[in-house]
Amino acid sequence: MILNKVTDLIGNTPILCLDVPGKHARLLLKVEKNNPGGSIKDRMARNMIVAALKSGRLSPGGVVVESSSGNTGIGLAIAAVEFGLRFIAVVDHHAAPDKIAVMQALGAEIRYVEGHYREDEVAVVERQRMAAALASEIPGAVFMNQSDNAANAGGYSEFVREVVSEIGGIDAYVGCVGTGGSMTGIARGLKVHNPQTKTIAVEPEGSIVFGQPGHPYYQSGTGTPAGDTVGLVLDYSCIDMGVQVSDSHAFETARYIARRTGLLVGGSTGGVIYKALEFIHSGVIRGNVVAAVADGGEKYLHTVFSENWLEERSLLDPRVWERLDGWLGQADAEEAPREVPRLHAVHAA
Ligand SMILES: Cc1ncc(COP(=O)(O)O)c(C=O)c1O
């Protein structure tokens, strides 16, 4: 296929299947890291810009301002190049440095929030305040405000179309929740096709989306930290279960998946895979269980994939590997022939 726009590379991502022996279930990983900006957020970033241009809120040659932990910013930076817009990303120290470098490489202007924050504290409230203030000061600028922007959730209709056409009947969807845009757009869409599809949203321990007490966490891009308010884009009514995952479970799972399958997934996806396998193992979900690989481990080589970084923060937990081996029928993983492929591609039904 010959394409002439980078945004044409968004979507039609492959699906990898991880069989779960003895549980009548398979975990179908929609590899969203294959989008051009390396994450699921490319879909909503393009959609928010197209919607703003269509409505006249944003004019050609205008300025887009957004608060982002990185992936939305990368998606917006790509779309901004293509639509001839100036893009200013307001970030904090919690964003992975490589994500910021990518935004800069794509021509985005980076503004850091001021103030002193712990390294595991997300300064999202200040980020949003600063982005809104910047947009009001710059003529022709629009604050995208992904947390309250309906075009965020609206950006996932193609994701739903793709999984339904590739997989057919979907029994469960397990996804991360940050702004809730992806969860809302995907869960709503899947329930239109099959109201019985079980939808499970995973937030980091310390995030306040499902009413638990807030405290700092290291998972990047996902969750809503204490002090922030849950975005208007999140529709709780399409979510059947909201659950939490610890940083160590999320990160150890990402490392495990890399070593056992060769697929590098980011920390938030590690958490989703852990919870999906836990619920499959306990019989809560079965059949075709879909999860999105929100982004790739390439963005976290110095954190999630650094043993020193994990050790310094007491995030290593070898019991997670034993549990995952047990759930995936790899109790004898040491003796298991390593060349046996346990991931395989899903072809159109
Ligand atoms: C890696 C990663 N995981 C999860 C999320 C959460 O997605 P959403 O904002 O759609 O809830 C994001 C959002 O930026 C992300 O970058």
The ligand as an ORCA input file, in Angstrom:
! r2SCAN-3c Opt
* xyz 0 1
  C       0.642      4.934     27.804
  C      -0.748      5.391     28.085
  N      -1.576      4.556     28.720
  C      -2.835      4.917     29.017
  C      -3.322      6.165     28.697
  C      -4.705      6.536     29.094
  O      -5.552      6.705     27.997
  P      -6.832      7.587     28.107
  O      -6.403      9.009     28.288
  O      -7.551      7.372     26.814
  O      -7.640      7.134     29.268
  C      -2.475      7.062     28.039
  C      -2.936      8.407     27.730
  O      -2.187      9.297     27.432
  C      -1.159      6.669     27.730
  O      -0.318      7.508     27.102
*
